[in-house]
Amino acid sequence: MEITGTVRKWHLAGHIVECFPKFSLNFVEGTAKVEGEILETLWSDMDEVAPIAQAMSIAHHQEVVNDHMNNSNWCKIIWIGKSLY
C-alpha cells in the first residue's frame, strides 16, 4: 500500500507556494474534489451551541449536543433527497 501525504485545502493556502504542487489534493489520483476538512465543517455548526451548553450539567450538555447533531444529520438527509430528486 502506498500512502500519499497531503495538506488540506484550507490549510494549504497558508503554506509557501512550493508546497502546492507537492501536497495539494488536486493532484492526488482518486481524491476527486475533496477538501480534506470534513470534520471541521461538521463541527463548525457546533459553534452556535457551545457557549450555551458549556454552563450545563453533563447530562444536559450531552442531550443538547446530541439533539443539535441529530438535527444537523436530519437536515443533510433531507437536502440530499431534494438534490437527488
Phi, psi and omega in degrees: 000137178251129179251128180253122178281136178224170174241133182301150189301315182293326181280333182296329180298336180273356181268171178290158185302326182296339180286333187302305181293334182281322192237005181286138175294342180297336186251010179262120182299131177092357181271346180056225183252058178266155179259340180078014185236028189302318181295320179296320181288328177290318184278347181296331176294337180289346179300332178288325187269329188306313181297325181286315184288341185299325184270005183272164173294165183300315181297315180294320178302312180297321180295316180294315179297315178300315179299317181295316180291322177297319177295319178299315179295319179298315180298322178295319179297315179297315182296318180298317179300316180293322182289328179283333182286000000 
